[in-house]
Amino acid sequence: YESPLETQELMGTVVEIVGEQSYWREVVTPQPYRAWCTDQGLVEMSADELKAYEEAPKVMFCDLYGHIYKEASMDSPTICDLVGGDLLRLTTVKDNTDKTLKKALKGRWTKVMLPSGKTGFVPSKQLKLHKGFRSISMGEGSEESISNETTEAIIAQAEKLLGVPYLWGGMSAKGVDCSGLVRISHIMNGILLPRNASQQVKCGERVELDNLQRGDLVFFGTPATDQKPMKITHVGIYLGGNKIIHSSHRVRINSLIPGEEDYYENAWKLVAAIRL
């Protein structure tokens, strides 16, 4: 527990166990990311159990923070807490048709199942249907397209986290680092990005710094030289009007214009931008 935090993973993420030491498990995450966690944070599954889990109808928790309750009542004991982006199985439906899934969320409460098999209840208004993620590929020059509506939803999600403290490796309302803020804002809108800023800069289409649009990802660091490649140390989301939202000390909005009251002190390190 005294080791540095590498990253956080959300409930419902499938990882591969590659090492074991006492009650610690070494895992590889989808990014890929290799780190250690305790056995209490995992549910080990056989190939058949994993297949059943992946094919099961699911919902995503869409509030910043909440709980699963033992019964359909706020007065009921809680089973565990939830953060935005957590995935849960639906227990009352057996197929993924739109009609069936929408019906499952019509009541005030929805019965859900944790990866462990435990069941409980979550207020339906805190859930939305989940039909998988759209993965944004890595690689220079790869071109993707996100609608204006989705861009606005991503920015709105990031703005909900304003004031949340910076946490190295964090990716939730409990604390976020810079790439964690970018990643969770996209995850909540069905888009899966790599974990780190140095990976995120390789997604989408590179754009000129004098041609930024709302929703572009902006990266800070040191430019490439003949001896060294570009080094990325920070990322934010461009809001337009020379403003960005990012996690630096806390999630905040800053200006890229020197002399403005909310000027970001490291804005001069802006080196790259991408459009997804």
Phi, psi and omega in degrees: 000345178275355179286151178300145175288126180273307179194168171251147172239144183275153177304133180102352178284132179270125178235162178253129177276124184238354180204160183212135176208110186056231180268011177266145177233132174270128185232156172246124182268170185295346189299315003270154178220136183242122183198180184247146172214171180273159182296338180291342180266006184233155168237112181283136183230146171284172179300319180292319179295321179295318179299316180296321179295314183295328182272349184289144175300138185226159171233157175250137174286125190246001170274171179290321186206144179188197183217158165260129182257149181295323177234171182280065181200140176294341179275353181285153174299150178270148176270316176194171177268167179225151171233160181305132181102347177297142179252138181224145177279145172275135182261347188259000179230155182242359179221170185256022179289146182304317183299315182292318183293316180296324179296326182294335183258010184284330181284176180289328181237150176236131177277130184231165179234132174284163176304333180286345184102347175296147178240156179192192187233141178231140175304128186301329182293346179266005184237153170220154182296143179235123180239030179101170182252150168268118183269127176271118186287153174270154178133127181306134174086354178294135188243123179238175180214118176249134183293159177300324179297316179292321177303315180294324178292323177296314179295318178299321179294317178298320181292334175296338182265006178306132180091346178295135184292151175291135175221117178302124181085355184282150181208042180202181179294349177280349181151137181223146166266183189296312181286335175294321176298314179298315185292314183291328178296326177279320178304317182295347178243025171079016182241128184255117177252160173299167187283316190259154179301323180293339174271320183298328182293344180268003179263161173067209185241128178292134180236155179290146183290342177265012181226039184285145176236157178305128181099347176298149173269130181245139188237144183236151181162221178238137182290163178290148173233179177296334183263331187226145175285166176301139178244122181262129181237351185200153179216149175214179178248129182281131184258351188095161179062029180061030176245148175229155168248134185200168177253106177216105190074317173201169175286124186210166175252131181226160177265150174265003185262118178303141178095339177285151187302322183259029181300133176281122189298339179251019181300332181294348180269007178301122185236341185199159175213148176228156176239125184271000000 
